[in-house]
């Protein structure tokens, strides 16, 4: 991957080739977003525009043909990259990703509204079998409310998935930038990710109370969980880097996250909230990295 980053930063034509081809090919939009974010992080918005336009054109074509993901992830990654370049704060990037997720909800609803509603209808038909006796105990009002939540929750889950892809694309770009210009810098930045208690509690409230505010607010549950999960992963990396946990814990974390996501995902969110209160890494976290990964040393 470092070789690809070196190729991208070798010149304008090389960067255009990568961002344009990756945006045009199916399922490689994340690579286009990462490459474009790398150019923006290193060169700034003005110098990067002449490269980024070659990714935006095929992304618009994908939207025209009914797939908004390429444009959403590309613009989302570039927006967060600009924020990261100006403020160098992963906590703010994570928080802004929630607002970005709301834009994704709008985009997905505009393009995939009917298919999502149809899928929600099919899920509502199988709810009695899935919930068995519990569904029979629901009142008619509770059943209607549960059915109304299905479409927003599905849309929120899809938006949260794009939110995660956007953040991972930006992280890849930042990793590339650090590898080329400031080795080890990205690791120090990411391991230091931690939310203040007030912010963590606000995200928790958004997760838990979103559905109770109305069906359309149910999208907040998956969107608010994403920053907390990334903070939980950063906590684990920080504890390993400090020697408080053996390295095989990271291997176990990612293996179990793939195999038992429904259990590990909320656990990481809970760990992030607890860490915001007790700060397990302490002030020693600032001594583990190599400084900012902005490429200027």
C-alpha positions in Angstrom: 0.0 0.0 0.0 2.9 2.3 0.6 4.0 1.9 -3.0 0.6 3.0 -4.1 0.8 6.1 -1.9 4.2 6.9 -3.4 2.7 6.5 -6.9 -0.2 8.8 -6.1 2.1 11.6 -4.7 4.6 11.2 -7.6 2.7 13.7 -9.7 -0.6 15.1 -10.8 -1.2 12.7 -13.6 -0.5 9.7 -11.4 -3.0 11.0 -8.8 -5.6 11.6 -11.4 -5.2 8.1 -12.8 -5.7 6.5 -9.4 -8.7 8.6 -8.2 -10.4 8.6 -11.6 -10.1 4.9 -12.3 -11.0 3.8 -8.7 -14.1 6.1 -8.8 -15.1 4.6 -12.2 -14.7 1.0 -11.2 -17.4 -0.8 -9.1 -16.6 -1.3 -5.4 -13.4 0.7 -5.5 -14.9 4.1 -4.5 -13.2 3.8 -1.1 -9.8 3.7 -2.8 -10.7 6.8 -4.8 -11.8 8.6 -1.6 -8.6 7.6 0.2 -6.4 8.7 -2.7 -8.2 12.0 -3.0 -8.0 12.6 0.7 -4.3 11.9 0.7 -3.8 14.6 -2.0 -5.9 17.0 -0.1 -4.2 16.4 3.2 -0.8 16.9 1.7 -1.4 19.6 -0.9 -4.4 21.5 0.4 -7.7 22.1 -1.2 -6.7 24.5 -3.9 -3.9 22.3 -5.3 -6.0 19.2 -5.0 -9.1 20.5 -6.9 -7.5 19.8 -10.3 -7.1 16.1 -9.2 -10.4 15.7 -7.4 -12.6 16.8 -10.2 -11.6 13.6 -12.1 -13.0 11.6 -9.3 -16.2 13.6 -9.0 -17.2 13.2 -12.6 -17.4 9.4 -12.6 -19.0 9.6 -9.1 -21.8 11.9 -10.6 -22.2 9.3 -13.3 -22.7 6.5 -10.8 -25.4 8.7 -9.0 -27.1 9.2 -12.4 -27.3 5.5 -12.9 -28.8 4.9 -9.4 -25.8 4.4 -7.1 -25.0 7.4 -4.8 -22.4 5.6 -2.7 -19.3 6.7 -4.7 -20.2 10.4 -4.6 -21.3 10.3 -0.9 -18.2 8.6 0.3 -15.9 10.7 -1.9 -17.3 14.1 -0.8 -17.7 12.9 2.8 -14.0 11.8 3.0 -12.8 15.0 1.4 -14.9 17.1 3.8 -13.5 15.3 6.8 -10.0 15.4 5.4 -10.3 19.2 5.1 -11.4 19.3 8.7 -8.6 17.1 9.8 -6.0 19.1 7.9 -7.2 22.4 9.5 -7.8 21.2 13.1 -5.9 17.9 13.4 -8.5 16.5 15.8 -9.9 13.0 15.2 -12.5 13.6 17.9 -14.0 16.4 15.9 -13.8 14.3 12.8 -15.7 11.5 14.4 -18.4 13.9 15.7 -18.7 15.5 12.3 -19.1 12.1 10.8 -22.5 11.9 12.6 -23.7 15.0 10.7 -22.3 13.5 7.6 -24.3 10.3 8.3 -27.4 12.4 8.3 -26.6 13.6 4.9 -26.1 10.0 3.8 -29.5 9.2 5.2 -31.0 11.9 2.9 -29.0 10.7 -0.1 -29.9 7.0 0.4 -33.5 7.9 1.1 -33.7 9.9 -2.2 -32.3 7.1 -4.3 -33.2 3.9 -2.4 -36.4 5.0 -0.6 -38.7 2.6 -2.4 -36.5 -0.5 -2.1 -35.9 0.2 1.6 -39.6 0.6 2.2 -40.3 -2.7 0.4 -37.6 -4.5 2.4 -39.1 -3.0 5.6 -42.5 -4.3 4.5 -41.1 -7.8 4.1 -39.4 -7.7 7.4 -42.7 -6.6 9.1 -44.3 -9.7 7.7 -41.8 -12.0 9.3 -41.7 -10.2 12.7 -44.4 -12.5 14.3 -42.3 -15.5 13.5 -39.0 -13.9 14.5 -40.2 -12.5 17.8 -42.5 -15.5 18.4 -44.6 -15.1 21.6 -43.2 -11.7 22.4 -44.8 -10.1 19.4 -48.2 -11.4 20.4 -47.9 -9.5 23.7 -47.5 -6.2 21.9 -50.5 -3.9 21.7 -51.7 -2.7 18.2 -50.1 0.7 18.9 -46.7 -0.9 19.8 -46.8 -3.1 16.7 -47.5 -0.1 14.5 -44.7 1.8 16.1 -42.3 -1.1 15.6 -43.3 -1.3 11.9 -42.8 2.4 11.5 -39.2 2.1 12.9 -38.1 -0.5 10.3 -37.5 1.7 7.3 -35.6 4.5 9.3 -33.5 1.9 11.1 -32.6 0.2 7.8 -31.7 3.5 6.2 -29.7 4.4 9.3 -27.8 1.2 9.2 -26.9 1.7 5.5 -25.8 5.3 6.2 -23.7 4.1 9.2 -22.0 1.6 6.9 -21.1 4.4 4.5 -20.0 6.5 7.5 -17.6 3.7 8.5 -16.3 3.4 5.0 -15.7 7.1 4.9 -13.8 7.1 8.1 -11.7 4.1 7.1 -10.9 5.8 3.8 -9.7 8.9 5.6 -7.7 6.8 8.0 -6.0 5.0 5.1 -5.2 8.4 3.6 -3.8 9.7 6.9 -1.8 6.4 7.3 -0.3 6.9 3.9 0.6 10.5 4.6 2.3 9.6 7.8 4.1 6.6 6.2 5.5 8.9 3.5 6.3 12.0 5.5 6.1 11.3 9.3 6.4 7.6 10.1 4.4 6.6 13.2 2.5 9.8 13.3 -0.9 8.3 12.5 -0.6 5.6 15.2 0.0 8.3 17.8 -3.0 10.3 16.6 -5.4 7.4 16.5 -4.4 5.9 19.9 -5.0 9.3 21.5 -8.7 9.4 20.3 -10.9 9.9 23.3 -14.1 11.8 23.9 -14.8 14.2 26.8 -17.4 12.8 29.2 -20.1 15.3 28.0 -19.6 14.4 24.4 -19.7 10.6 25.1 -22.9 11.0 27.1 -24.4 13.0 24.3 -23.6 10.2 21.8 -25.0 7.7 24.2 -28.2 9.7 24.6 -28.5 9.9 20.8 -28.2 6.1 20.6 -30.7 5.3 23.3 -33.3 8.1 22.9 -33.3 8.6 19.2 -36.1 6.1 18.5 -38.3 7.4 21.3 -38.2 10.9 19.7 -40.0 9.6 16.6 -39.5 7.1 13.8 -37.3 9.4 11.7 -34.9 10.0 14.6 -34.2 6.2 14.8 -31.4 6.8 12.4 -29.4 8.4 15.2 -28.9 5.1 17.0 -26.5 3.6 14.4 -24.9 6.9 13.4 -24.1 7.9 17.0 -22.6 4.5 17.7 -19.9 4.7 15.1 -17.7 7.4 16.8 -17.9 5.5 20.1 -16.9 2.2 18.4 -13.8 3.8 16.8 -12.9 5.4 20.2 -13.2 1.9 21.7 -10.8 0.5 19.1 -8.4 3.4 19.7 -8.5 2.6 23.4 -7.5 -1.0 22.8 -4.6 0.1 20.5 -3.5 2.6 23.1 -3.5 0.0 26.0 -1.5 -2.4 23.8 1.0 0.4 22.8 1.5 1.2 26.5 2.2 -2.4 27.3 -0.8 -2.8 29.5 -2.3 -5.4 27.3 -0.5 -8.1 25.2 -0.5 -7.6 21.4 -2.6 -10.7 20.8 -5.6 -8.8 22.2 -5.7 -6.8 19.0 -5.8 -10.0 16.9 -8.6 -11.3 19.1 -10.4 -8.0 18.9 -10.6 -7.9 15.1 -11.3 -11.7 14.8 -14.2 -11.5 17.2 -15.4 -8.2 15.7 -15.8 -10.1 12.4 -17.3 -13.2 13.8 -19.4 -11.8 16.7 -20.0 -8.2 15.6 -23.4 -8.0 17.3 -21.7 -8.6 20.6 -18.3 -6.8 20.2 -19.7 -3.7 18.5 -21.8 -2.5 21.5 -19.1 -3.6 23.9 -16.6 -1.3 22.2 -19.1 1.6 22.5 -19.5 0.9 26.2 -15.7 0.8 26.7 -15.4 4.2 24.9 -17.9 5.7 27.3 -16.3 4.3 30.4 -12.9 5.5 29.1 -14.2 9.0 28.6 -15.0 9.0 32.4 -11.8 7.3 33.7 -9.2 7.8 31.0 -7.5 4.4 31.1 -4.6 5.5 28.9 -3.9 8.6 31.0 -1.5 11.3 30.0 1.0 8.7 28.9 -0.9 8.4 25.6 0.7 11.6 24.3 4.2 10.1 24.7 3.5 7.1 22.5 3.2 8.7 19.1 5.6 10.5 16.9 3.6 13.7 16.8 1.2 15.0 14.3 0.9 13.1 11.0 0.4 16.2 8.9 3.5 15.4 6.8 5.3 18.5 7.9 7.3 16.7 10.6 
